[in-house]
């Protein structure tokens, strides 16, 4: 995995370690990261995003405590080998729920018409398919 696959937004009100942890949870739940897949080192992620290594370490440690990641002696962090990964559609939708609720709240606050917001979301979803 390349450290640049993670997206960090320093202007976001969400702490950077949470941004990293949530992205990794989603990648694992979707099966894009599979059990045994290695993660970039703390230093690689920190250097790629110009952030403090302790921030990355905090995200990795949190995911290790949750059983999402495991520390492999001499090899760094990897996706944990668990039987029940929670990769069902319902589980993945639940991971997306907070972002959807936030987008809906922002749309209401901005008094945007739902059809325009949904059309833009469809457009954004289609961008990855190109």
VOPAGU-2260 file (C-alpha; in pm, 1 decimal, decimal comma):
REM VOPAGU-2260
SITE   aa  ch    i         X         Y         Z
SITE  UNK   A    0       0,0       0,0       0,0
SITE  UNK   A    1     126,9     342,7     -93,6
SITE  UNK   A    2     107,9     605,7     182,2
SITE  UNK   A    3     -43,7     850,2     -68,5
SITE  UNK   A    4    -364,6     645,3     -94,1
SITE  UNK   A    5    -467,0     809,3     234,4
SITE  UNK   A    6    -614,2    1157,2     213,1
SITE  UNK   A    7    -548,0    1400,5     495,3
SITE  UNK   A    8    -727,5    1733,2     523,7
SITE  UNK   A    9    -548,4    1956,0     776,7
SITE  UNK   A   10    -834,6    2208,8     755,5
SITE  UNK   A   11   -1093,7    1952,0     862,2
SITE  UNK   A   12   -1233,4    1980,2    1213,9
SITE  UNK   A   13   -1183,0    1602,6    1246,1
SITE  UNK   A   14    -842,8    1520,7    1397,1
SITE  UNK   A   15    -594,2    1383,2    1146,2
SITE  UNK   A   16    -545,3    1057,1    1335,8
SITE  UNK   A   17    -921,3     994,7    1309,1
SITE  UNK   A   18    -916,9    1073,6     937,8
SITE  UNK   A   19    -646,2     811,1     889,1
SITE  UNK   A   20    -816,8     552,6    1111,3
SITE  UNK   A   21   -1155,8     595,8     941,5
SITE  UNK   A   22   -1004,9     563,9     594,3
SITE  UNK   A   23    -820,9     247,1     690,8
SITE  UNK   A   24   -1138,5     101,1     846,3
SITE  UNK   A   25   -1324,8     167,3     521,6
SITE  UNK   A   26   -1048,2      19,0     305,4
SITE  UNK   A   27   -1045,4    -295,7     519,8
SITE  UNK   A   28   -1426,0    -323,3     530,9
SITE  UNK   A   29   -1446,4    -288,6     152,8
SITE  UNK   A   30   -1181,3    -555,8     102,3
SITE  UNK   A   31    -936,9    -316,9     -61,9
SITE  UNK   A   32    -697,8    -405,3     218,8
SITE  UNK   A   33    -700,8    -775,9     299,3
SITE  UNK   A   34    -576,6    -972,7     600,5
SITE  UNK   A   35    -199,5    -982,2     596,6
SITE  UNK   A   36    -159,7    -676,9     372,2
SITE  UNK   A   37     119,2    -457,7     503,5
SITE  UNK   A   38      75,2     -89,2     574,8
SITE  UNK   A   39     329,2     183,1     506,5
SITE  UNK   A   40     545,0     269,4     803,8
SITE  UNK   A   41     451,9     551,3    1036,4
SITE  UNK   A   42     741,2     753,6     896,2
SITE  UNK   A   43     633,6     696,7     534,9
SITE  UNK   A   44     278,5     816,7     602,9
SITE  UNK   A   45     401,8    1112,1     808,3
SITE  UNK   A   46     646,8    1216,9     536,0
SITE  UNK   A   47     394,2    1173,8     253,5
SITE  UNK   A   48     145,0    1403,4     428,2
SITE  UNK   A   49     382,7    1632,9     618,0
SITE  UNK   A   50     230,6    1540,0     954,1
SITE  UNK   A   51     371,1    1442,0    1291,2
SITE  UNK   A   52     463,7    1071,7    1312,5
SITE  UNK   A   53     289,1    1052,3    1651,0
SITE  UNK   A   54     -38,3    1131,8    1472,7
SITE  UNK   A   55       0,4     830,8    1243,6
SITE  UNK   A   56     115,7     615,7    1533,7
SITE  UNK   A   57    -198,3     709,5    1727,9
SITE  UNK   A   58    -421,9     601,7    1437,3
SITE  UNK   A   59    -235,3     272,6    1394,9
SITE  UNK   A   60    -243,1     204,1    1770,4
SITE  UNK   A   61    -617,2     269,1    1787,4
SITE  UNK   A   62    -680,8      26,7    1501,5
SITE  UNK   A   63    -451,7    -229,4    1661,4
SITE  UNK   A   64    -648,7    -204,6    1986,9
SITE  UNK   A   65    -971,2    -258,1    1789,4
SITE  UNK   A   66    -824,5    -566,7    1622,8
SITE  UNK   A   67    -828,2    -416,0    1273,1
SITE  UNK   A   68    -447,1    -409,7    1249,9
SITE  UNK   A   69    -174,9    -622,9    1400,1
SITE  UNK   A   70     192,8    -556,9    1459,9
SITE  UNK   A   71     419,9    -806,2    1285,3
SITE  UNK   A   72     761,9    -835,4    1442,5
SITE  UNK   A   73    1021,6    -692,7    1206,2
SITE  UNK   A   74     762,8    -613,7     937,5
SITE  UNK   A   75     552,0    -332,8    1081,3
SITE  UNK   A   76     173,6    -311,3    1077,3
SITE  UNK   A   77     -57,8    -530,0     871,6
SITE  UNK   A   78    -430,4    -590,5     839,9
SITE  UNK   A   79    -527,3    -838,1    1110,3
SITE  UNK   A   80    -630,3   -1188,1    1011,1
SITE  UNK   A   81    -981,5   -1205,2    1155,3
SITE  UNK   A   82   -1265,3   -1430,0    1043,7
SITE  UNK   A   83   -1542,1   -1172,2    1069,6
SITE  UNK   A   84   -1419,4    -859,0     898,1
SITE  UNK   A   85   -1762,8    -693,4     881,6
SITE  UNK   A   86   -1736,2    -635,1     508,0
SITE  UNK   A   87   -2105,1    -683,6     435,2
SITE  UNK   A   88   -2289,4    -413,5     247,7
SITE  UNK   A   89   -2476,4    -315,6     565,9
SITE  UNK   A   90   -2152,0    -285,7     763,5
SITE  UNK   A   91   -1989,1     -74,3     491,8
SITE  UNK   A   92   -2297,3     148,5     469,3
SITE  UNK   A   93   -2279,7     198,8     844,3
SITE  UNK   A   94   -1922,4     325,0     807,8
SITE  UNK   A   95   -2046,3     580,3     554,0
SITE  UNK   A   96   -2347,2     690,0     762,2
SITE  UNK   A   97   -2174,2     969,5     961,7
SITE  UNK   A   98   -2044,6    1136,0     643,5
SITE  UNK   A   99   -2387,6    1109,7     478,6
SITE  UNK   A  100   -2557,0    1265,0     782,3
SITE  UNK   A  101   -2303,7    1547,9     783,6
SITE  UNK   A  102   -2351,0    1611,8     409,8
SITE  UNK   A  103   -2728,9    1613,2     457,3
SITE  UNK   A  104   -2701,4    1861,4     745,9
SITE  UNK   A  105   -2473,1    2089,5     543,1
SITE  UNK   A  106   -2714,5    2072,7     248,9
SITE  UNK   A  107   -3006,0    2174,3     468,7
SITE  UNK   A  108   -2806,1    2458,4     626,9
SITE  UNK   A  109   -2714,4    2586,5     280,2
SITE  UNK   A  110   -3077,5    2540,4     166,3
SITE  UNK   A  111   -2966,6    2340,8    -136,6
SITE  UNK   A  112   -3225,4    2146,6    -335,1
SITE  UNK   A  113   -3195,4    1771,5    -274,7
SITE  UNK   A  114   -3207,2    1689,8    -646,9
SITE  UNK   A  115   -2900,3    1908,1    -715,7
SITE  UNK   A  116   -2709,1    1759,8    -422,0
SITE  UNK   A  117   -2792,0    1404,1    -532,7
SITE  UNK   A  118   -2695,2    1483,6    -892,3
SITE  UNK   A  119   -2358,5    1614,9    -774,2
SITE  UNK   A  120   -2306,9    1308,1    -554,7
SITE  UNK   A  121   -2377,7    1081,6    -853,1
SITE  UNK   A  122   -2124,8    1283,1   -1054,4
SITE  UNK   A  123   -1862,4    1247,4    -781,0
SITE  UNK   A  124   -1928,2     874,0    -747,9
SITE  UNK   A  125   -1877,1     834,7   -1120,5
SITE  UNK   A  126   -1540,0    1011,8   -1114,8
SITE  UNK   A  127   -1366,7     705,8    -969,3
SITE  UNK   A  128   -1495,5     485,7   -1249,8
SITE  UNK   A  129   -1311,4     681,5   -1520,4
